[in-house]
Amino acid sequence: MTSSGRGNFGSRFAVVMALAGSAIGLGNIWRFPYMVGQYGGAAFILIYILCLVVIALPIFFAESIIGKSTGSDTFGAIEQIAPGTGWKNAGYIAIVASFVVLSFYSVVGGWSVDYLLRACTGGFRFSSGEEAAAVFSQMNSSAVEPILCLIVFLGLTAVIVSAGVDKGIGRFAKITMPLLFVMILLIVAKSLQLPGAQAGVDYMLKPDFSKISGKAIAAALGQAFFTLSLGVGTVLTYSSYMRKEENILYAGVWSAFFDTVFALLAGFAIMPAVFAFGLAPSAGPSLVFETLPVIFSQMGAAVPIIFFISILIAALTSSISMLEVVVAWLVDQKGLSRRAATIAVFVCALALGSACAISSRVFSACDFLTSNVLMMTGAFVFAIIVGWKMPKADVRTQFTNYGTSKAARATFPVVWFLIRWVVPVMIVAIAFTNLF
């Protein structure tokens, strides 16, 4: 059963900011800049943008078409399109994926809470990478500290989601996303002024086509796929809250644009500073919680505070979208109130998140399961449903906004071809590369 009065985003700006917020996450900060430098600088960026346009955006459009046309959660949406078939069970894949990602992602979100508190209380002074690594290891191995921070982070996520689609998620996105860009620009300005910062700029932008290999292309393809939070139902769920007059093409292009711009800005905020202080670039949590604390603790008290507020916002906008996928299912299909659904998911995610916080093996297993199996399967199913189950006329109607969008009418044949023939093959290729 689909509940009435689900709510909608109140404006196009809210839609774009919420979708962009779902896409912009910690991967933009601790993975993308490192990959750019390792795989050819500007040459990698060009390949990444090509993969984004050819593969990632068509999947985004497929999810958005399903969500907007049905106005339901992932399970209910697929049931409407393919009633009485086993396809509806595929909706559970996205729900499970979102729940698992929310659980282990919130552990990292909790780390950002911890480091923000350290920065605000004067406990952010590191003289060496070894000292920063020791502090991170001590925090992460504690039986209490990571779980307390996990509770705070999940609690913030739950409060925003429980407030509703427009008053909670939409309002938060409209306020924090512009603020996020302002803060990262401030850090970019500070970082570029450091002596030796040009080496970091060269690392990001100097094209080196000799580094473009099959591995580099696979990395660009994987980053383009994961950066838009595809295959876990976030785009589908948010699109189900779109008003009838909203434009899917517009929302998708602008979301991808903001996501890419933020990733590049994060690179210019981080890598010039890394090179200016003579440190080696790295990827993953070690960059944010071991390398950067050494740098930012020497750049004044305000810089680490601004940076970890940015980290917290980026983490929250992604966790909110994951929580909303599960909440929407409980509200639409199980008849729970939004508040009750949010509390239920909060409790369950806290349980799994706590296991991830105290066991790196559980954390890694959850990461591997979602990244290599559930997300890929979900994206493949969404592409097949739009490309092969939905009537072409219905897909065209939704994508072109009932024929009112000239740009969408012009691009529809290309998008339709990509969704039907290119995207499924490439998803299988990405999955094969990641698994084998």
C-alpha positions in Angstrom: 0.0 0.0 0.0 1.2 3.4 -0.9 0.4 6.1 1.6 -1.1 9.4 0.6 0.4 12.7 1.6 3.9 11.5 1.2 5.1 15.0 0.7 7.1 16.6 -2.1 10.2 18.8 -2.5 8.8 22.4 -2.5 11.0 23.7 -5.3 13.4 22.7 -8.1 16.3 24.1 -6.1 15.4 21.8 -3.2 15.3 18.8 -5.6 18.7 19.6 -7.1 20.4 20.4 -3.8 19.0 17.2 -2.2 20.2 15.0 -5.1 23.5 16.7 -5.3 23.9 16.3 -1.5 23.2 12.6 -1.8 26.0 12.4 -4.4 28.5 14.5 -2.6 30.1 12.5 0.1 33.3 11.5 1.7 34.4 9.7 -1.6 34.7 13.2 -3.2 37.2 14.2 -0.6 39.3 11.2 0.2 39.2 9.2 -3.1 38.7 11.4 -6.1 41.7 13.8 -5.7 44.1 10.9 -5.1 42.7 9.0 -8.2 43.1 12.1 -10.4 46.8 12.4 -9.6 47.5 8.7 -9.8 45.8 8.2 -13.1 46.9 11.1 -15.3 45.6 14.4 -13.9 43.5 16.3 -16.4 43.6 13.2 -18.7 41.8 11.2 -16.0 39.3 14.0 -15.4 38.3 13.9 -19.1 37.8 10.1 -19.0 35.9 10.4 -15.8 33.5 13.0 -17.3 33.0 10.8 -20.3 32.1 7.9 -18.1 29.8 10.1 -16.1 27.9 11.2 -19.1 27.7 7.9 -20.9 27.2 5.5 -18.0 26.4 7.2 -14.7 23.9 9.8 -15.9 21.7 7.3 -17.9 21.5 5.1 -14.7 20.5 8.3 -12.8 17.8 9.0 -15.3 16.5 5.4 -15.2 16.1 5.6 -11.4 14.6 9.0 -11.6 12.1 7.9 -14.3 11.0 5.0 -12.1 10.6 7.2 -9.0 8.8 10.1 -10.6 6.4 8.0 -12.6 5.3 5.9 -9.7 5.6 8.3 -6.7 6.5 5.3 -4.5 9.4 3.7 -2.6 11.7 1.2 -4.4 9.6 -1.8 -3.7 6.3 -0.2 -4.5 7.7 1.5 -7.6 8.8 -1.7 -9.2 5.5 -3.5 -8.3 3.6 -0.7 -10.1 5.7 -1.2 -13.3 5.8 -5.0 -13.3 2.8 -6.1 -11.1 2.4 -9.7 -10.2 6.0 -10.6 -11.1 9.2 -11.3 -9.2 10.7 -8.0 -10.3 9.3 -6.3 -7.2 11.6 -8.3 -5.0 14.5 -6.5 -6.6 13.3 -3.4 -4.7 14.5 -5.1 -1.6 18.1 -5.1 -2.9 18.1 -1.3 -2.9 16.5 -1.2 0.5 19.1 -3.6 2.0 21.9 -1.8 0.3 20.9 1.6 1.6 20.5 0.2 5.1 23.9 -1.5 5.1 25.7 1.6 3.6 23.9 3.8 6.2 25.2 1.6 9.0 28.9 1.5 8.2 29.0 5.0 6.6 27.7 6.4 9.8 30.7 5.0 11.6 32.9 7.3 9.4 30.4 10.1 10.0 31.0 9.6 13.7 34.7 10.0 13.2 34.0 13.4 11.6 32.0 14.4 14.7 34.9 13.4 16.9 37.4 15.4 15.0 35.2 18.4 14.7 34.8 18.4 18.5 38.6 18.2 18.8 39.1 21.1 16.4 36.5 23.2 18.3 38.0 22.5 21.8 41.6 23.1 21.0 42.6 19.4 20.9 43.7 19.6 17.3 47.5 19.8 17.5 49.6 17.3 15.7 53.3 17.7 15.1 53.7 14.6 12.9 51.8 12.0 10.8 52.8 9.4 13.4 51.2 11.3 16.2 48.0 11.9 14.1 47.9 8.2 13.2 48.3 7.2 16.8 45.4 9.5 17.9 43.2 8.0 15.1 44.1 4.5 16.0 43.4 5.1 19.7 40.0 6.7 18.9 39.1 4.0 16.5 40.0 1.1 18.9 38.2 2.6 21.9 35.1 0.6 23.0 33.1 3.7 23.7 34.2 6.8 21.7 33.3 5.6 18.2 29.9 4.4 19.3 29.1 7.6 21.1 30.0 9.6 18.0 28.1 7.1 15.9 25.0 7.8 18.0 25.4 11.5 17.5 25.8 11.2 13.8 22.9 8.8 13.3 20.8 11.0 15.6 21.4 14.1 13.5 20.5 12.1 10.4 17.3 10.8 12.0 16.2 14.2 13.2 16.5 15.7 9.7 14.6 12.8 8.1 11.9 12.7 10.6 11.1 16.4 10.0 9.8 15.4 6.5 10.7 15.6 2.8 10.5 19.4 2.3 10.8 20.8 5.8 13.5 18.3 6.8 15.6 16.9 3.9 14.8 19.8 1.4 15.4 22.6 3.9 18.7 21.0 5.2 20.0 20.6 1.6 19.0 24.2 0.6 20.9 25.6 3.6 23.9 23.4 3.9 24.9 22.7 0.2 25.6 26.4 -0.6 27.4 26.6 2.7 29.5 23.5 1.9 30.7 25.1 -1.3 31.6 28.4 0.4 33.6 26.6 3.1 35.5 24.4 0.6 36.3 27.6 -1.4 37.7 29.2 1.7 40.0 26.2 2.2 41.0 26.3 -1.4 42.0 29.9 -1.1 44.0 29.2 2.0 45.7 26.1 0.5 46.7 27.8 -2.7 48.6 30.5 -0.8 51.0 28.0 0.8 54.6 28.0 -0.5 55.0 24.9 -2.8 51.3 24.6 -3.5 51.8 24.6 -7.2 53.1 21.0 -7.0 49.7 20.0 -5.7 48.0 21.9 -8.6 50.2 20.1 -11.1 49.3 16.8 -9.4 45.6 17.5 -10.1 45.7 19.1 -13.5 48.9 18.3 -15.4 47.8 15.8 -18.1 49.8 12.6 -18.4 48.3 10.4 -21.0 50.9 7.8 -20.4 49.1 6.8 -17.2 45.8 6.2 -19.0 45.5 2.4 -19.0 42.7 -0.2 -18.6 43.1 0.2 -14.9 42.7 4.0 -15.1 39.6 3.7 -17.3 38.1 1.1 -14.9 38.8 3.5 -12.0 37.2 6.4 -13.8 34.2 4.3 -14.6 33.8 3.0 -11.0 34.1 6.5 -9.6 31.5 7.9 -12.0 29.2 5.1 -11.0 29.6 5.4 -7.2 29.8 9.1 -7.0 26.1 9.6 -7.9 24.9 7.0 -5.3 23.5 4.7 -8.0 21.9 1.4 -7.4 20.8 1.9 -3.8 17.5 3.7 -4.5 18.4 7.1 -3.3 17.8 8.8 -6.7 14.6 6.8 -7.2 13.3 7.7 -3.7 14.1 11.4 -4.0 12.6 11.5 -7.5 9.4 10.0 -6.1 9.0 13.3 -4.2 9.4 15.4 -7.3 6.5 17.6 -8.4 4.9 16.7 -11.7 6.4 19.7 -13.5 10.0 18.9 -12.5 12.5 18.1 -15.2 14.5 14.9 -14.9 17.2 15.9 -17.3 17.7 19.2 -15.5 17.9 17.6 -12.1 20.4 14.9 -13.3 22.8 17.2 -15.2 22.9 19.8 -12.4 23.4 17.1 -9.7 26.3 15.6 -11.6 27.8 19.0 -12.3 27.7 20.1 -8.6 29.1 16.7 -7.6 32.0 16.9 -10.0 32.8 20.6 -9.2 32.9 19.8 -5.5 35.2 16.8 -6.1 37.6 19.1 -8.0 37.4 21.8 -5.4 38.2 19.2 -2.7 41.3 18.3 -4.7 42.4 21.9 -4.8 41.8 22.3 -1.1 43.7 19.2 -0.1 46.5 18.4 -2.6 48.3 21.8 -2.7 48.5 21.7 1.1 49.7 18.1 1.1 52.5 18.9 -1.3 53.3 22.2 0.4 54.0 20.4 3.7 56.1 17.7 1.9 53.7 14.8 2.6 52.7 12.0 0.3 49.2 12.0 -1.2 47.1 9.1 -0.1 43.5 7.8 -0.4 41.0 6.7 2.1 40.5 7.5 5.8 44.2 8.0 6.3 44.1 11.1 4.2 41.3 12.8 6.2 42.1 11.6 9.7 45.9 11.2 9.6 47.5 13.3 6.9 45.2 16.4 6.9 45.1 16.9 10.7 48.9 17.4 10.6 48.5 20.1 7.9 45.5 21.9 9.1 46.7 22.0 12.7 49.5 24.3 11.4 47.2 26.5 9.4 45.3 28.3 12.2 42.5 27.3 14.4 39.7 28.2 11.9 40.9 25.9 9.0 40.4 22.5 10.8 37.0 23.7 12.1 35.8 24.7 8.6 37.2 21.5 7.1 35.5 19.1 9.5 32.2 21.0 9.3 32.5 20.4 5.6 33.2 16.7 6.2 30.3 16.4 8.5 27.9 18.1 6.1 29.0 16.0 3.2 28.6 12.8 5.3 25.1 13.9 6.5 23.7 14.7 3.1 24.6 11.2 2.0 23.4 9.4 5.1 20.1 11.2 5.0 19.4 9.9 1.5 20.3 6.3 2.6 18.0 6.5 5.7 15.2 8.0 3.6 15.2 5.0 1.2 14.3 2.6 4.1 12.0 5.1 5.8 10.0 5.5 2.6 9.5 1.8 2.3 8.3 1.5 5.9 5.9 4.4 5.4 4.6 3.3 2.0 4.4 -0.4 2.4 4.1 -1.0 6.1 2.0 1.9 7.1 4.3 3.3 9.7 4.4 7.0 10.5 7.5 8.8 9.4 8.6 9.3 13.0 8.1 5.6 13.9 9.8 4.5 10.7 12.8 6.7 11.4 13.2 5.5 15.0 13.0 1.9 13.8 15.7 2.3 11.2 17.8 4.3 13.6 17.8 1.5 16.2 18.6 -1.2 13.6 21.3 0.9 11.9 22.9 1.7 15.3 23.1 -2.1 16.1 24.9 -2.9 12.8 26.9 0.3 12.9 28.2 -0.5 16.4 29.3 -3.9 15.1 31.2 -2.1 12.2 32.7 0.4 14.7 34.2 -2.3 16.9 35.2 -4.8 14.1 37.1 -3.8 11.0 36.2 -7.2 9.5 32.5 -6.5 9.8 33.1 -2.9 8.4 35.0 -4.3 5.4 32.5 -7.0 4.7 29.6 -4.5 4.6 31.6 -2.2 2.3 32.5 -5.1 0.0 28.9 -6.4 -0.1 27.3 -3.1 -1.0 30.0 -1.9 -3.4 30.5 -5.0 -5.4 27.2 -6.9 -5.2 24.2 -4.9 -4.0 24.8 -1.6 -5.7 25.7 -3.2 -9.0 22.7 -5.5 -8.9 20.3 -2.6 -8.1 21.6 -0.4 -10.9 21.4 -3.3 -13.4 17.8 -4.0 -12.4 16.8 -0.3 -12.7 18.3 -0.2 -16.2 16.6 -3.3 -17.3 13.2 -2.2 -15.9 13.4 1.1 -17.7 15.0 -0.2 -20.9 13.0 -3.4 -21.3 10.0 -3.5 -19.0 8.5 0.0 -19.3 6.9 1.0 -22.6 9.1 3.3 -24.5 6.3 5.9 -24.7 6.0 6.0 -20.9 9.8 6.5 -20.5 9.8 9.3 -23.1 6.8 11.0 -21.4 8.6 11.1 -18.0 12.0 12.0 -19.4 10.7 14.8 -21.6 8.4 16.1 -18.9 5.3 15.3 -20.9 7.0 16.6 -24.0 7.5 20.1 -22.7 11.3 19.9 -22.5 13.0 20.6 -25.8 16.4 19.6 -24.6 15.0 16.3 -23.2 13.2 15.6 -26.5 16.4 16.1 -28.4 18.5 13.8 -26.1 16.0 11.1 -25.5 17.0 8.8 -28.4 20.6 8.8 -27.1 19.6 8.2 -23.5 17.2 5.4 -24.5 19.9 3.7 -26.4 22.4 4.0 -23.6 20.0 2.7 -21.0 18.9 -0.3 -23.1 22.2 -1.4 -24.6 25.3 0.2 -23.1 24.5 0.6 -19.4 23.7 -3.1 -18.6 26.9 -4.3 -20.3 29.1 -1.7 -18.5 27.6 -2.6 -15.1 28.5 -6.2 -15.7 32.0 -5.1 -16.7 32.4 -3.0 -13.6 31.2 -5.8 -11.4 33.5 -8.3 -13.0 36.5 -5.9 -12.6 35.7 -5.3 -9.0 35.2 -9.0 -8.1 38.0 -10.5 -10.2 
